[in-house]
Amino acid sequence: MKNNYRGRFAPSPSGPLHFGSLLTALGSFLDAKSQGGEWWLRIDDLDSPRVAPGATDAILRALEAYGLEWDGAVQYQHHRGEAYSAAFHALQASGVVYPCACTRREIADSFTGQASSTIYPGTCRNGLASGKTARAWRVDTRGAKVRLADRLQGAIEHDLETLSGDFIVQRADGLFAYQLAAVVDDAELGITDVVRGADLIDSSLRQVYLQQLLGLTTPRYLHLPVAVNAAGEKLSKQTLAPALDLEQPQQTIIQALSLLNQSPPQVLAHASVAELLDWAIRHWNPAGLPPLRSLEPPVK
């Protein structure tokens, strides 16, 4: 048993947990507990304009109803500004970030042809144009080829300049970007394993680059397939995914385990939440996970 394993679940409180959230939470919980490890909870509430009233409490209630008990105190990003600032100043001191004056409209207008792109073209890399004022700070990604050895998806390698361009670490509104905050939080908490949705693979690659720039240890990664609707859209608040049913969690846990190819036996159909999770921890099989980027849950 790897008793030095430390995982985490880090939802953003923009709304209640839904089936897609549960898939990630359950997968990360079982991966930690099956190896005798710890499972921590962080509320990624750094982006205050996106925090929905009451969402944090709803997330905590849902995790409790589904028996997903976390270790230690809940972590909150909005308390962690000083740590993010220190990391940002370290990046400044090493010369790997630069101020950017570009607006989103200016970036979109800099592209011609069939469609605009969200990839930043490096306009301000060599200094701000005359009369321009810095709005944000970006990481220089020139020559950054990042490799990630994913436990499920396999080896993933990308040229960051092509994949994401020079991404933001401090926003125009003064808030530090999610990528930097997540890297700092994972390092300080000693996270050894990150189990998250495959929709965040590109995000993980940027975080690995920041870990390298800051001299931080890169955790092991396992990107689970994300749950999608019939249109192929990720289940989310934007796609009107319903909140988890807190009255009958057993059925939803069994559905999630089945979708992850963990094959819960029929005898568990009437088991309690505690009995279900006990079985799932003892029988957790990462090798059986579907090596896909997305999965569509069956219609109830």
ChimeraX attribute file (.defattr): number of C-alpha atoms within 10 A of each C-alpha:
attribute: neighborCount
match mode: 1-to-1
recipient: residues
	/A:1	9
	/A:2	11
	/A:3	12
	/A:4	14
	/A:5	19
	/A:6	24
	/A:7	28
	/A:8	24
	/A:9	22
	/A:10	19
	/A:11	19
	/A:12	21
	/A:13	23
	/A:14	21
	/A:15	20
	/A:16	24
	/A:17	27
	/A:18	20
	/A:19	23
	/A:20	25
	/A:21	21
	/A:22	20
	/A:23	24
	/A:24	24
	/A:25	23
	/A:26	23
	/A:27	24
	/A:28	24
	/A:29	24
	/A:30	25
	/A:31	25
	/A:32	27
	/A:33	23
	/A:34	20
	/A:35	17
	/A:36	16
	/A:37	21
	/A:38	21
	/A:39	24
	/A:40	22
	/A:41	22
	/A:42	19
	/A:43	18
	/A:44	23
	/A:45	22
	/A:46	22
	/A:47	16
	/A:48	12
	/A:49	8
	/A:50	12
	/A:51	16
	/A:52	14
	/A:53	11
	/A:54	12
	/A:55	16
	/A:56	21
	/A:57	11
	/A:58	16
	/A:59	23
	/A:60	18
	/A:61	15
	/A:62	22
	/A:63	19
	/A:64	13
	/A:65	18
	/A:66	22
	/A:67	18
	/A:68	20
	/A:69	14
	/A:70	19
	/A:71	14
	/A:72	10
	/A:73	9
	/A:74	11
	/A:75	17
	/A:76	15
	/A:77	20
	/A:78	12
	/A:79	10
	/A:80	14
	/A:81	13
	/A:82	9
	/A:83	14
	/A:84	22
	/A:85	16
	/A:86	12
	/A:87	17
	/A:88	20
	/A:89	12
	/A:90	15
	/A:91	18
	/A:92	15
	/A:93	10
	/A:94	10
	/A:95	11
	/A:96	14
	/A:97	23
	/A:98	21
	/A:99	20
	/A:100	24
	/A:101	18
	/A:102	21
	/A:103	12
	/A:104	10
	/A:105	8
	/A:106	11
	/A:107	17
	/A:108	17
	/A:109	11
	/A:110	13
	/A:111	15
	/A:112	9
	/A:113	5
	/A:114	6
	/A:115	7
	/A:116	12
	/A:117	13
	/A:118	12
	/A:119	17
	/A:120	22
	/A:121	17
	/A:122	19
	/A:123	16
	/A:124	17
	/A:125	15
	/A:126	10
	/A:127	13
	/A:128	16
	/A:129	13
	/A:130	6
	/A:131	6
	/A:132	11
	/A:133	12
	/A:134	15
	/A:135	15
	/A:136	22
	/A:137	24
	/A:138	22
	/A:139	24
	/A:140	19
	/A:141	21
	/A:142	13
	/A:143	10
	/A:144	15
	/A:145	15
	/A:146	17
	/A:147	14
	/A:148	18
	/A:149	13
	/A:150	15
	/A:151	16
	/A:152	20
	/A:153	19
	/A:154	12
	/A:155	10
	/A:156	13
	/A:157	12
	/A:158	16
	/A:159	16
	/A:160	22
	/A:161	19
	/A:162	16
	/A:163	16
	/A:164	18
	/A:165	21
	/A:166	24
	/A:167	21
	/A:168	22
	/A:169	24
	/A:170	24
	/A:171	15
	/A:172	17
	/A:173	8
	/A:174	11
	/A:175	17
	/A:176	21
	/A:177	20
	/A:178	20
	/A:179	19
	/A:180	20
	/A:181	24
	/A:182	19
	/A:183	24
	/A:184	23
	/A:185	19
	/A:186	22
	/A:187	15
	/A:188	11
	/A:189	13
	/A:190	15
	/A:191	22
	/A:192	20
	/A:193	21
	/A:194	22
	/A:195	23
	/A:196	24
	/A:197	22
	/A:198	22
	/A:199	16
	/A:200	12
	/A:201	20
	/A:202	14
	/A:203	13
	/A:204	21
	/A:205	23
	/A:206	25
	/A:207	21
	/A:208	20
	/A:209	21
	/A:210	22
	/A:211	19
	/A:212	13
	/A:213	14
	/A:214	16
	/A:215	9
	/A:216	16
	/A:217	15
	/A:218	20
	/A:219	17
	/A:220	15
	/A:221	19
	/A:222	23
	/A:223	25
	/A:224	29
	/A:225	25
	/A:226	24
	/A:227	27
	/A:228	19
	/A:229	19
	/A:230	12
	/A:231	8
	/A:232	11
	/A:233	14
	/A:234	19
	/A:235	20
	/A:236	21
	/A:237	14
	/A:238	9
	/A:239	12
	/A:240	10
	/A:241	17
	/A:242	14
	/A:243	18
	/A:244	21
	/A:245	16
	/A:246	14
	/A:247	9
	/A:248	13
	/A:249	17
	/A:250	24
	/A:251	14
	/A:252	17
	/A:253	21
	/A:254	22
	/A:255	19
	/A:256	23
	/A:257	20
	/A:258	15
	/A:259	19
	/A:260	22
	/A:261	16
	/A:262	19
	/A:263	17
	/A:264	18
	/A:265	10
	/A:266	9
	/A:267	7
	/A:268	15
	/A:269	12
	/A:270	11
	/A:271	14
	/A:272	14
	/A:273	20
	/A:274	13
	/A:275	14
	/A:276	19
	/A:277	24
	/A:278	15
	/A:279	15
	/A:280	23
	/A:281	18
	/A:282	12
	/A:283	14
	/A:284	24
	/A:285	16
	/A:286	18
	/A:287	11
	/A:288	12
	/A:289	18
	/A:290	17
	/A:291	17
	/A:292	13
	/A:293	16
	/A:294	19
	/A:295	19
	/A:296	18
	/A:297	17
	/A:298	9
	/A:299	6
	/A:300	4
